[in-house]
Every structure is written in structure tokens, then in C-alpha cells.
Amino acid sequence: MNTGNKLKKRLARDFVKAKPAAVLSVGESVKLAREFNELSQNALSDLTGIPQSTISAIEKNRISLGVERAKVLARSLKVHPAVLLFPNWNTEKEIAA
């Protein structure tokens, strides 16, 4: 067995899967993505054409994000729409169901 394979096996054996640090709402995921991109609600509104008041309501979970708005926001926030719509999606849990 070559050194590369030994290293891969050791790394796989020592791998510890990270636990989620927080459970996010859809609004929180939008806000975090916006803040990560260093955008104000007004700046995001200018980029997307979505009124600032609507962005605020989405971030406060007062109105539903919806697929079409998620696509528009995702383009400006440089994320996949699923990141915004399904912030707590657990692939392993869903596959097992």
C-alpha cells in the first residue's frame, strides 16, 4: 500500500463529522447570506428589485420567501436557492426516511 492510501485511510478513520451549530429559520438564512455579502437591506433591494420592506418581512419570517423570490435573492447573494429555502435540510436524515 502506498503512502497516499495509508494517509487517506488514517484521515477517514480520524474524521469526526461536525454537528450543526445552529438551527436557522428561512428568514435567518436570508439575513446571514445578505450580511455575509456585506449588503444592507436597501442595497439588496436595489440589486433584486424586491422592496426593502419585503426583504425585512422575509428576514423576520412574517411572509413566505417563495421559490421565485428565493431564485432572485440567491442570484444576488451568490448562493443556491435551496440554501435560503431549506436552511436545515439534513440529507442523511432525508435519505433514511
Backbone hydrogen bonds in HBPLUS format (Angstrom, degrees):
<---DONOR---> <-ACCEPTOR-->    atom                        ^
c    i                          cat <-CA-CA->   ^        H-A-AA   ^      H-
h    n   atom  resd res      DA  || num        DHA   H-A  angle D-A-AA Bond
n    s   type  num  typ     dist DA aas  dist angle  dist       angle   num
A0006-LYS N   A0002-ASN O   3.19 MM   4  6.51 158.3  2.24 152.1 158.5     1
A0007-LEU N   A0003-THR O   2.98 MM   4  6.18 159.6  2.02 150.9 156.0     2
A0008-LYS N   A0004-GLY O   3.02 MM   4  6.26 157.8  2.07 145.6 151.6     3
A0009-LYS N   A0005-ASN O   2.98 MM   4  6.20 160.9  2.01 149.7 154.2     4
A0010-ARG N   A0006-LYS O   2.97 MM   4  6.19 159.1  2.01 149.8 155.6     5
A0011-LEU N   A0007-LEU O   2.87 MM   4  6.07 163.5  1.89 153.7 158.4     6
A0012-ALA N   A0008-LYS O   2.90 MM   4  6.07 158.8  1.95 148.4 154.4     7
A0013-ARG N   A0009-LYS O   2.94 MM   4  6.09 153.7  2.01 144.7 151.9     8
A0014-ASP N   A0010-ARG O   2.98 MM   4  6.16 150.7  2.06 147.9 155.5     9
A0015-PHE N   A0011-LEU O   3.02 MM   4  5.98 115.7  2.44 139.1 153.9    10
A0029-SER N   A0025-SER O   3.01 MM   4  6.29 150.5  2.10 147.0 155.0    11
A0030-VAL N   A0026-VAL O   3.06 MM   4  6.40 153.2  2.14 151.2 158.1    12
A0031-LYS N   A0027-GLY O   2.97 MM   4  6.21 165.1  1.99 149.4 153.7    13
A0032-LEU N   A0028-GLU O   2.85 MM   4  6.01 165.1  1.87 150.6 154.6    14
A0033-ALA N   A0029-SER O   3.05 MM   4  6.13 161.2  2.09 142.6 147.8    15
A0034-ARG N   A0030-VAL O   2.90 MM   4  6.09 157.8  1.95 150.5 157.3    16
A0035-GLU N   A0031-LYS O   2.84 MM   4  6.06 166.4  1.86 155.5 158.9    17
A0036-PHE N   A0032-LEU O   2.81 MM   4  5.92 154.1  1.88 146.5 154.3    18
A0037-ASN N   A0033-ALA O   3.13 MM   4  6.31 143.8  2.27 139.3 147.5    19
A0037-ASN N   A0034-ARG O   3.16 MM   3  5.22 125.6  2.47  95.9 109.3    20
A0039-LEU N   A0034-ARG O   3.11 MM   5  5.49 164.0  2.14 144.9 148.4    21
A0038-GLU N   A0035-GLU O   2.87 MM   3  4.74 155.8  1.93 103.9 109.6    22
A0044-LEU N   A0040-SER O   2.96 MM   4  6.22 162.9  1.99 153.2 157.4    23
A0045-SER N   A0041-GLN O   2.87 MM   4  6.03 151.1  1.95 144.1 152.8    24
A0046-ASP N   A0042-ASN O   2.94 MM   4  6.24 152.9  2.01 145.9 152.6    25
A0047-LEU N   A0043-ALA O   3.02 MM   4  6.32 151.0  2.10 145.7 153.4    26
A0048-THR N   A0044-LEU O   2.96 MM   4  6.07 149.0  2.06 148.6 156.5    27
A0049-GLY N   A0045-SER O   2.74 MM   4  5.33 151.7  1.82 148.5 154.0    28
A0054-THR N   A0051-PRO O   2.95 MM   3  5.24 127.8  2.23 104.0 117.7    29
A0055-ILE N   A0051-PRO O   3.06 MM   4  6.49 157.0  2.11 153.3 160.1    30
A0056-SER N   A0052-GLN O   2.88 MM   4  6.14 160.9  1.92 153.3 158.5    31
A0057-ALA N   A0053-SER O   3.00 MM   4  6.17 156.2  2.06 137.8 144.3    32
A0058-ILE N   A0054-THR O   2.87 MM   4  6.12 152.6  1.94 150.2 157.6    33
A0059-GLU N   A0055-ILE O   2.93 MM   4  6.17 166.2  1.95 153.3 156.7    34
A0060-LYS N   A0056-SER O   2.99 MM   4  6.23 136.8  2.18 142.6 154.5    35
A0062-ARG N   A0057-ALA O   2.82 MM   5  5.05 158.4  1.86 161.7 158.8    36
A0061-ASN N   A0058-ILE O   2.91 MM   3  4.94 159.2  1.95 109.1 113.5    37
A0070-ALA N   A0066-GLY O   2.96 MM   4  6.03 150.6  2.04 144.0 153.4    38
A0071-LYS N   A0067-VAL O   2.96 MM   4  6.24 152.0  2.04 151.4 157.7    39
A0072-VAL N   A0068-GLU O   3.16 MM   4  6.46 161.0  2.20 148.1 152.5    40
A0073-LEU N   A0069-ARG O   2.86 MM   4  6.06 171.8  1.87 158.3 160.5    41
A0074-ALA N   A0070-ALA O   2.78 MM   4  5.78 159.3  1.82 146.6 153.5    42
A0075-ARG N   A0071-LYS O   3.14 MM   4  6.31 155.0  2.21 145.9 150.5    43
A0077-LEU N   A0073-LEU O   2.82 MM   4  6.01 147.0  1.93 152.7 163.8    44
A0078-LYS N   A0074-ALA O   2.80 MM   4  5.66 111.0  2.28 140.4 153.5    45
A0079-VAL N   A0074-ALA O   3.12 MM   5  5.03 160.2  2.16 135.7 141.5    46
A0083-VAL N   A0080-HIS O   2.91 MM   3  5.55 144.4  2.04 119.8 129.1    47
A0084-LEU N   A0081-PRO O   3.02 MM   3  5.38 131.3  2.27 105.3 117.3    48
A0085-LEU N   A0081-PRO O   2.96 MM   4  6.23 164.1  1.98 154.9 160.0    49
A0086-PHE N   A0082-ALA O   2.79 MM   4  5.33 161.2  1.82 140.6 145.7    50
A0089-TRP N   A0086-PHE O   3.28 MM   3  5.44 166.1  2.30 118.9 117.1    51
A0094-GLU N   A0090-ASN O   2.95 MM   4  6.20 159.9  1.99 157.8 164.1    52
A0095-ILE N   A0091-THR O   2.90 MM   4  6.08 156.0  1.96 155.6 161.6    53
A0096-ALA N   A0092-GLU O   3.13 MM   4  6.25 153.3  2.21 142.9 149.4    54
